[in-house]
Amino acid sequence: MQEQPPPDPSMDAEKLAKVQAHAAAIAALLYEETDPEQVKTLEGIEQAIRGHLLETVGPQMADFLSKRAAAQAQDANGESKASSEP
């Protein structure tokens, strides 16, 4: 079994524990949607993970992050008096 990479030093322990718990829950859900034959080899597991990340997890994360960035940009623009002056 491969060693886990060291935890992100910029993330506090509580958030890291939450991320790991959510990742385990997501993995369990996606496992149910994976062809049992695919998880018999390391290559198949890698392909399954990549497919789930590209098709399901990644787009959801990208949508969330882009909406957050847009909201932050709107907040920043809304607070600026110079941007609202004619």
N, C-alpha and C positions, 0 to 999 in steps of 0.2 A: 504494500500500500504506500502511496506517495505521501510525503510530508506536506502538511498544510503550510502555506506561506505565513510569515509573521503577520500579526494583526496590524492594521493601519494605525500608526502611532498618533495620527491626528484625531482619531475617533475615540471617544471615551468608552470605558468598559461596558457601561449600561447600553449605549447605542449599539456597540459591537455585538453584544449578546442578543439584542432584538433583531439585528440584521441576520445573525446566524439562525435564530429561531424561525424567522420568516423564510429564509432561504431553504431550511429543512422542510418547512410546510409546502413551499412551492415545488421542491423536488419530489415530494411524495405525491402531489397532485399530478405533476407532469409524468411521473413514472407510470401512473395508471393509464396515461394516454400514449405510452410508448410501446411499440411492438416488442413482445417478450424475446423474440429472436435477436433483436437489435442489441439487447443488453448482455449478450453472452460473450462479447469480445470487447476489448478496450477500444478498438476502432469503432465499433458500433455504438458504444457508450459515448465516445467523443462526438460522433455524428449526431446522436440523439440530443446531446446537450447543445451543440451548435445550432441544430434545427430549432429547438425550443427557444433558445436565446434570440435567434433571428426572427422567428415567426410570432412569438408570444411575449416574452419578457422584455426584450429590447424595445419594441415599438411602444409598449405600455410605459416603460421608463422614459423614453424620449418624449412621449406626449406629456407626461407629468412634468418633466423638466422644462420643456418649451413653454408650457402654460405658466409655470412658476416664474420663468424668466420674463415672459410677457407681462405678467402681473407686477413684477418688481419694476420693470421699465415704465409701466403706466404709473405706478406709485411715485417713482422718481420724477416723471414728467409732471405729474399733478402737483407735486410739492414745490416745483420751481416756479417762482413768480415771473421770471424772465420768459419762460416758455408760454405763459398765458397772456402776456402783454401784446397788444397789436403792433 
